[in-house]
Amino acid sequence: LSTMAAPPKPDMAISHHDPAGGAPGAPRSGPAGDAHTPPLGELIEDCVHCGFCLPTCPTYVLWGEEMDSPRGRIVLMSEGLQEDGGMLSPELVGHLDNCLGCMACVTACPSGVRYDELITRARPQVERRFGRPGYERLFRRAIFATFPRPGRMRALAPFAPVARRVARSPMLDRSPRLRALAGLAPSGGVRAAVHRLATVTPATGAPRGTVALLQGCVQRVFFAGVNEATIAVLSAEGWEVHAPRRPRCCGSLALHSGHEDQARALAKQTIAALEGYERVVVNAAGCGSGMKDYRHLLDDEPEWAARAAEFADKVVDVHELLAQDEPRAPRHQLRLRVAYHDACHLAHAQGIRSQPRALLSAIPGLELLEPAEAEICCGSAGIYNLLKPEAAGELGARKEGNLRATGADVVAAANPGCALQIAAGAPGDVTPLPVLHPMELLAASIAGSARPEELRNGR
């Protein structure tokens, strides 16, 4: 297939959908997409159907289905742009929903096809114009009423241990989505969930500058230790760190899922809260990717376009920032075997690969290991593991197996969703590998007080 000149046309009957509404899945008349940021024809035409994307696409790797590959989905988007196209047919929506949005195809493409822009434009079309069944709308609404709101997640934190036990119960055999949701419950504890960061942490030694740290939504509640470690490392390297409580969420979960209105509203709140800082540091791959894309999200709003573009230029991943200067704080020895996991929205969406590896490799005694199939997504992909639990489960088990095969003591991953997904991918009869953020390992090395056995237990 990788040598095919062109993919086969979709072997499916494409129905049309009436923009006025109608029953979910019922035939509708008229053009498939609306005029608001449709997938661009010139971007679609860049695809020459060479097939280099196929080995890196998680869904194609799982199923070998042409329409569940990037070039196949591009063909479907192209069909949808025609006057009589069926962009919102149930079949097309199904194939778009199957896409994880991991952007590995963008990295692999020799023609520079911007599949990331295409899928980001197509998904809002689906959410605006496709009539999803009632249970589907309700489930998605519940997700976006909970995860972007730290206060609500803190209220749920005491029930996480119960959720993990329920996930193993036969009572959820008929509800894979609820099982996935329960199985992904983190183990951080209530104390960590309610912990508040210092508003300002001064720099150690001669100051290099002042930065704002995005606390995030899921990150601040269930991975508070990551934020603390990030602040400790930045401070030790000469940065004064401000950690304002606002915004509550940057909107990346909504942006990557096609919920454009919510993404826009949260992006504006984020810009308003943080645009006064010289730099905005992010330690979660998905958040950094979304915030750097604000310039495209808000480019059609005159009162926000310039502010969004200027703000996006200020956003920097913590690994990027630290790699720009020679390290100042001494690193102490950590005798650990660490498998590095490339979070998709760090490696593929932001192009950040060498910086985390360089920071980890500089820790004395630490052995950095590379897993097989590093370019294949773990299956987290924002909320994909909740919406498509079977496919995500296969990918998670595959990723966890490859990481475990390295013989690592610890996995390093720079995204909260990846950390949860990798831990959930462990076989039921074995202890999950501890997954730590690179900043946690770096902070432990700088402090010189953490023992390797503690880190091997995820502490």
Secondary structure, DSSP 4 states (H G I P E B T S, - for coil): -TT-SSPPPP-SPPP---TT--STT----S-SS-SSSPPPHHHHHT-----TTGGG-HHHHHH--GGGSHHHHHHHHHHHHSTT--TT-HHHHHHHHH-----HHHHH-TT---HHHHHHHHHHHHHHH----HHHHHHHHHHHHHTT-HHHHHHHGGGHHHHHHHHTSGGGTT-HHHHHHHHT-----HHHHH----SEEPPSSS--EEEEE---SHHHHH-HHHHHHHHHHHHHTTEEEE--S--S--SHHHHHHT-HHHHHHHHHHHHHHHTTSS-EEE-SHHHHHHHHTHHHHTTT-HHHHHHHHHHHHHEEEHHHHHHTS---SPPPP--EEEEEE--HHHHTSS---HHHHHHHHTSTTEEEE--TTTTS--S-TTTHHHHSHHHHHHHHHHHHHHHHTTT-SEEEES-HHHHHHHHHTS-TTSPPPPEE-HHHHHHHHHH----HHHHHTT-
